[in-house]
Amino acid sequence: MAIAVPKLRFAPPQILAMGYAVMVLIGTILLTLPISNQTGKHLPLIDAFFTATSAVCVTGLVVVDTGTFFNTFGQMVILVLIQVGGLGFMTMATLFALVFQRRISLRDRLLLQEALNQGTVEGIVRLIRRVIYYSLAIEAVGALAFTLRLSFDMPFGRALYFGIFHSVSFFNNAGFDIFGDFRSLTGYAEDPVMNLTAIALIVLGGLGFIVLSDLADFRSHRKLSMHSKVVLSTTGALLLLGFAVILAFEWGNTGTLGQYGWGGKFWGALMQSVSPRTAGVNSVDLTALHQATQFLLLILMFIGASPGSTGGGIKTTTFAVTIGAMIAMMRGHEDVVFFRQRLARERILKALTIILLSLALVVSVAMLLSATEGRDFMLILFETTSAFGTVGLSLGLTPDLSTFGKVMIALTMFAGRVGLLTLVYALKPKKNPEKYRYPEGKIIIG
């Protein structure tokens, strides 16, 4: 018996989009119920919809404080939505199929291929097994580290609950926290255990399961794929660059890093370099950052994490391919080469398409919100980019958004999580493939 998927003739991108939409709907219904919050009253539908979308899309933007507004039931609903949204509903469906020893059909494998952005169905079930094993193992280690540290500040049972929640949230790059009052990790800005654990979870969740699988096989194969090399090198370069620039810009800012000693400056700069990679965790007051630093975070949020990960954004590989194409053009080279391997031209075109679609979405939504919200454009652009990259960092605008603004940001989060190309493929009408090519023409560029 195969995984239960719609039997209608929907294409994989359509099924994936509908799957995430159904999860948002279920989450909205549960979160709007009085049993989900501390007040015992219905949460307004728009706020429940926004919160459910943020959780399923592993973003972390919130209109109500997760730690003080929702009770344990509501927080557990959010946690489940984060886990399912982070790993993908097809991954979770495969998990149940494997547990109950059900057959994984070819159609299911095609859906998994689309969900994990793979080029082939070969080895897809083995990869799914690894996704599940790695996720549970990493989350368990993170939860243990958080629990042991937090047990010094609160009763052990509460520390265990906090440890599990934040480990799952941070590994899935969701950014939700339950410390209360929208604090995130600002209360632990100089704490090495909390910062190191959070950073490790965010980075591992953002690398992508293909890279994690490749790294796990490195001891036996003694080699990495070009994809893994590009992801690791680009991620490392962006983290180091972000760390150095933030440290330089904020060193003497008494509202951010300037209030701490060497340790606090180091962890604060490192955390804010890692967090924009779609995690949404902050250990300093983002509103007190210099505008140049905020703009750097905006760029890092737009780039995001890596393919096949729990994060969003245009992805590190898309950014790397575009930079590689630019360098090749400037040098007069015909091919884009990474690690002595040539990149197919269709990959370059796909990267350029993703960047242009993403820019169009972010700019369009920001322009609309600037007309309806009446706030500083930097706040609006920051919030919009954070939603698209499924990051969750905020300069404080989200709770004050109008109903229209909440809907637009929620839809932007959805588009960022599902993927713009996936949505385009899901919405476009079916056409017969062209059996001819037009004659070549020339236009002047530059």
N, C-alpha and C positions, 0 to 999 in steps of 0.2 A: 504493500500500500504506500503510495507516494505522499509527500507533504501536501496538506490541503491548501491549494491555491485556486484562484478563480478559473473555471473551466471555459469562460468565454474567450474569444480570440483576441486577447489583449497582448500587446507586445511587452517584453520585459520592462522597458522604461515606464510604461503606463502602469504596470502592476506595482512597481516600486513606488511611484508617486502616490498611487491609491493606498498602498500599505502604510506609508507615513501619514497620510491624511486620516486614515481610520484610527491610527494610534493617537493622533491629536484629538480626534473626536471623543474617543473613550476617555482620555485624560481630562478633557474639558468637562465632561459629564461628572466624573468623580470629584474633581476639584471644586466644582460649583456647589456640591452638597454641603449642608451644615456640619456633617460629621467630619469634614476635612479640615476645619479651622477652629481656632480658639474662641471665636465669637459665638459659634452656634447658629450663625445666620448664613444664608446663601451668599456666596461670593458672586459679584456681578459677572454675567456671562462673558463679557469682553475680557475681564481680568483673568478668568479661568482659562479662556481660550489662549490668551497671551502666555500665561504660565505653562500650560500644557505644550504649546508650540515650542517655547524656549527649552523645556525639558527634553522633548522628543528630538529636537534639533541640536541638543547638547550645547546650548548657547550660554545661558546663565543670566540673561537680562531679565529683570523682575520688576513688577509694578507694586508688589507687596513684599515685605520682608519674610523670607522663607523661615527663618529661625523663630520669629515671634508671632507671626500671623497663623501659620499652619500648625496643627497638632501632629502627633506622631503618625496618625493614619495619613494625613495629607502629605507629610514629608516622605512617607514610604511610597505613596503613589508617585511622587516626583522622582524618587530614587529608582523605581522600576522603569518609569518612562525614560530616565537617563540611560539605564543599562540597556534596555531594548533599543532605544534610539542610537546609542553609541555603537553598539555591535551590529545593528541592523536587524530588522524584523525577520529577514530571510535566514540570517545566522541563527536567531533564536528558534525559528521554526525547524531548522535543520537539527539543532540541539535536541528538541523533543523527538524528532524522527529517529535520531541515533539512539536516544535513551530507550525508546520503545521498539527499536530494531526494525524500523520501517524502511522500505526501499526508497532511495533517492532517484527520482526519474530524470530523464534527460531534460525535460522542461524545467524541473527544479534546478538542475545544474546550470542551465542557461540563465535563470534568474540570479543565481549566486554569482555567476560570471559577471553579470551586469552590476550587481550590488557591490562587488569588490573591485570593479574596474579591471578585470583580467582580460587578457587577449585570447584565452582558450579555456575550455572546460576541463582540460586535462589536469588531474591532481587537485581539483577544486574542493572535493570533500575532505581530502587530507589537510588542505589549507584551513578549512572551516574547523576541523578538529583542533588544529594548532591555535587558531584564533580563540577558541573557547578555553583551551588549557592555559595559554599564555595570559589571557585576561584574568581568569580566576586566580591564577598563581600570583600575578603582579598585584592585583587588588588585595589579596590576602596578606602579602608582605607589607604593603602600604598601610593597611588597616592595623596590623600589629604594631608597626612603628608609631603611628598616630596614637593608638590606644595607650601604649606604654608612656609616651610623653604626656598626653593629656591626663593620665591617671594621677599626676602630681597636682593637677589643678581642679579636679572634680572627682566625684565617686567613680569607681571602676566601671560600673554598669553604664553610666552616662558616657564615660570616656570610650567604652567599646562601641556604643551607638554612634558617637561622633566620629570615631576612627573609621568605621565601616562606611558611613555616609560620605565623608570627605574623600576617602580612598577611591570609591566608585565614581564620585563626581569629578575628581581631578584626573583620574586615569582616562575617563571618557571625555576629558577636556570640556566639561560642562560649566564649571565655575560656580555652581550653586554652593552655598554654605549655610550652616545653621548656627553660627556663632551669635547671630542677632544684630539688629541695628545696622544692617548692610556693612558689617565690619570686615568681612573676608578674613585675611591673615594679618590685618594691621596691628592686632594685639600681639603678634609673634614676629614682628619685623626683624628682630635681632636674634631669633631662636634658630640655631643651626639645624636641629633635628626636624622641626616643622618645615623649614624652608627646603632643606635637602630632600626630604621625603616628597614634598609637593612637587618640586622641580623634577625629580626622577620620574614620578608618575606622569606628569604632563609630557615630558620628552618622550617617554616610552609609548604613551598613547598616541602621540603625534607623529612618530616615525612611520607608522603603518605596519600592518601585520605581515606584509610580504617581506619587508626589511627585517623584522624580528625573526621570521622564519629563516631568512637567509643567514642572519647572524648565528642562529642556533645550529645551523649546518656547517658553519665556518670551520670548526675544529676537524671535521671529517673531510670536507671538500677543499679546504684551504683556498677558497676564492669567493668573491662576491660578484653578483650580477652588476651590470652597468647601472641598472635602476637603483640598486642599493648604494652604490658608490656615489651617484649623483645626489641622492637624498641625504646621505650622511655628510657629504662635503658641503652641500648647500645649507643644511640645517646648522652645522658647526659654524660656518662663516657668518650666517645671519645672527646666531646667538652671540658670538664674539663681538661682532660689529655693534649690535644693539647694546650689549653690556658696556663696551667702551664709550659709546656716545652718551648713553644715559648717565654713566658715572661722571663724564666730563661736564655735561649740561647741568646736572643736579647736585654736584659736589657741595656747593656752598649754599644751596637752597634750604633755609631753615624749616620750610614747610614740608620738605620731603627728606632727602638723604642728609641734608646738613644738620639735622637734629641728632644724628647717631654717630657713634664711633666708627672705627675702621670696619668692624664686623658688620654693623648695621648697614653701612654704605655698600659693602660687598654684596650682602644678601639682598638688599633692596634693589640694587642695579641689576643683579642676576635674575631675580624674580620677575622684574618688569621687562627684562629682555626675553624671558621664556614665556611668560603669560600671554602676550599678544599672539602667540602661535596657536590661537583659538581656545586658550584655557579660561581666561576671564578671572584669574585670581590676582588680587592686588594686596601688597603689603605696605603701600604708602598711599597717601591721599592723592588721587589722580587729578583732582581739581586744582591742587597746588603746584602741579608740574608746570615748568615753563612751556609756552606754546610750541616751541621747537621740539621738545620732548614728546608732547602730545601728538604732533604731526608724525614723528618717527614711529610711535606706537600705531598710528593709523596705517602707515605703510606696511608695518609688520603684520597687522591684522589682515590687511588685504591679501598678502602673500599666503598667510595661514600655514597649515600643517602639510602633510604628505599624502599621496594617494593611498587608498585602502586603510586609512587611519580613522580615528574617532573625531578628527578635526575637520575644519572647513577651509574657506579661502580659495584662491585660485590654485593653490598647492605649490610646494617648493619646486617640483619638477617642471611645472609650467613656467615658473619664473626663470629657472636655470636654462631651459630650452630657448626662451625668448632672448635672454642675455647672450647665450651661445650663438644664436642666429645673428644678433646685432654685431658681435665681435667678428664672426665669419664674414659678414658683409663688409665691415670696415677694413678687413685685411684682404678683401678680394678673393676669398675662398668660396668655392661652390658648395662644399659640404659643411655641416655642423658636426663636429667631432668631440666626443667625450671619452676619455680613457682609451684612446686609440680605436674607437668604434664609431662608425658613421651613423647618423640618425636619419631615419626615413623622413622624406619630405612631408608625408601626411601627418606625422607627429608635430612638425613645426607649424603647419597650418592649423592643427587642432589647438595647439597652445595659444596661437594668436587669436583664434576664434574665442576661446575661453576668456582671455584677457579683455577683449573688446566687449563681449557680452556682459562681463562682470562690471566693467567700467560704466557701461550704459545703464545697468541696473542701479548701481550705487549712485551715480550722478542724477538719474531720473527721480529716484526716491528722495534723495536729499533736496532736490529742487522743489518737489511737491511739498515736503514737510516744511521747508523754509517759508512757503506761502501760507501754510495752515497753522504752524505752531508759534510763529512770531518770536523765535529765539535766535541766539547767536549762531551763525552758519557753522562755525567750528564745532559747536556742541552737536548740531544736527548731523554733520558729516561724520563725526566720530561715532555717534550712535548708529548711524546707518551702516557704516563699514563694520562696526562690531557685530551687528546683526547678520550681515552678509557672510562674514568670516566665521560665524557661529562662535564668537569669542566670549561676549558677556561683559567686557569692560565697559564702564559707563562713567560719564562726567556728571551724572545726576539728573539727566533729562527724562529717562524712561518713566519714572512714576508720575511725571507731570504731563505726559503725552495726552492729547485728545483721543477720542475714540477712533477717529480716522487715522491718527498717528500710530496708535497701537496696532490697528489692522495692517497698516503698511509695513511696520517693522516686523510684525509676525509673518507676513507673507515673504518678506526679505529673508528672514531666518529660514523659512521653509525652502525657498529657492537655493539658499546657500548650502543647506544640508543635503537635499536631494541631488543638487547639481544642475547648473543651467543647461548643459547639453542634454542631460537626461530629461529635463522638463521640455526642452525643444523637441526632442525625439518623441516624447509622450504626446505632445499636443499637435504635432504636424500631421497632416493627412497622408495616407499611403499613396505613393506614386510609383508607377512603373519605372524601372531604371532606364536611363537614356542609352540608346544603342548607337549614338553617333556623337561626334565632337565638332564643335564650331571651329571655323578657321581662326588662327591666331592673329590678334591685333596688338597694337602697341600704344601705350600712353606714357607721358613723361612723369617720372616720380622724382620728388625732391626739388 
